[in-house]
Amino acid sequence: MVDVVSVQNRCSLFETTSIVSGLVQHCERARILFIAYSPLGGRRGHQRLLELPQPKALAEKHSCSVHQLGLAFLLNLSRNLLPIPGSRNPDRTIANVEATGITLSDADLRMLFTLPK
């Protein structure tokens, strides 16, 4: 028998299967780290975030970028969820870390769940 200590799946505002299926919540209950790759939806999702009005409005409300909002969405779902965004520049890396300080309300999270997939 092997202890499972982490699970890695694609998870973002545009790919919510692991959330809807209950996998993220199960991992939290079992104290298993859920590692979310492509947390901003990959190259295409990264661009989509800039085009949709709902994330723009919510980012403005929280004084952050839409990309920080996408990371905050995941970080607010579970304390056992670790998004792993790619970054080629130090400023983006710093902005990604700053997303850890954004607290979203239940209403904010519900609104983000309604984005077209």
Protein Blocks (a to p, Z undefined) as FASTA:
>chain_A
ZZdfbdcddddfklmklmmnommmmmmmnopacddehklopjmlmmmmmmpmklmmmmmm
nopafklmmmmmmmmmpmkbccddddfbfklmmmmmmmmmpccdfklmmmmmmpcZZ
